[in-house]
Amino acid sequence: MQISEWSIVQISAYPKWIVGVSHTKTQGYQCWVINPNLDVLSDGEIYGTSSAAMAAGRSFVERSR
């Protein structure tokens, strides 16, 4: 995938965590998190809306704290 095919649409910061949502026209929205160790993690799921992807990322952070 070329960088021009996707965009970051939302980022939220939590203490020691960052949650982001990216979008591709062909696939949809995907969530990812950056944890306190600076690992970038994704659940690999595709979501129909940015809010659904963000909710999944927030849920992951809450369970991991």
Secondary structure by P-SEA (a helix, b strand, c coil): ccccccccccccccccbbbbbbbbccccbbbbbbccccbbbbcccccccaaaaaaaaaaaaaaac
